[in-house]
């Protein structure tokens, strides 16, 4: 059976048997081979067996997948090939004389969501990997509530409009009377202040009206 050996520099971190196809590699714990490192995307790459040949395919990872030093989207691989993801190397062993992997139904994820390793460090939640696969295969359920946009959430916190039957305080005739007397009082205060100022300067304001 084919295997991949995970290498970090000269250190062999262990081998994984490719028991089925596709065989996923990434940081997410639901991957078939998990590498818990910030430079590895949650779903980084996958190994595929088409019945005759093995392939490695990048899953729109943030840092890319490299085959013999060349960045690849999808390429065929042979026994002993080296696949580089982040700071880790995956050494592929074909295992030609052993049983081939079983072929499962192909699945894929939205590539934009896979770039969280570097380009989206502020991830606030993660959907369960198995549930996400089912959703991608079966489509959203009809009774699922649509997610709210941020603008819709913000509008929901706006205060409701004032009831049309409630009048503002100080409205109507009573409010107008209060405003009138306030203006008269203010003018009186200004007049008294001016009178006192002129008197302090030795000027009798009454001389202006005689």
Secondary structure, DSSP 8 states (H G I E B T S, - for coil): --EEEEEETTEEEEEEE--EESEEEESSTTSSEE---TTS-TT-EEEEE-SS-EEEEE-S-SS-EEETTEEESEEEE-TT-EEEETTEEEEEE--TTS---EE-------GGGGGGGTT---------HHHHHHHHHH---TTS-----HHHHHHHTS-----TT---TT-HHHHHHHHHHHHHHHHHHHHHHHHHHHHHTT--GGGGG-
